[in-house]
Amino acid sequence: MKIEILGTGCKRCDQLYANALSAAANFGPNAGIGVEKNGDIQYFSRLGVFMTPGLVIDGEVIAVGKVLTAEDIQQKILERR
């Protein structure tokens, strides 16, 4: 599973990234969940994300302009497993 945080490095983007890392860690190191930041604005627009931060799981835009909690992200991961 691939989790992407879309953002240009703002405080809210960094917080969402930290929350996503925390959520992924709850599944353990062998769960196969990768978390990465993506700051490519052209990529954002291809996905239809025009407000950051954005949360993308396996290519699907999950949230835009919101800082989801680690618990919220964990639930989104469970829904997609």
GIKACOR-V532809 format. One record per helix or strand. SS is the DSSP state (h for helix, s for strand). FROM is the first residue (numbers start at 1). TO is the last residue. If there is no record, write none. Layout:
{{SS/FROM/TO} {SS/FROM/TO}}
//
This chain:
{{s/2/6} {h/11/25} {s/34/38} {h/41/47} {s/54/57} {s/60/64} {h/70/79}}
//
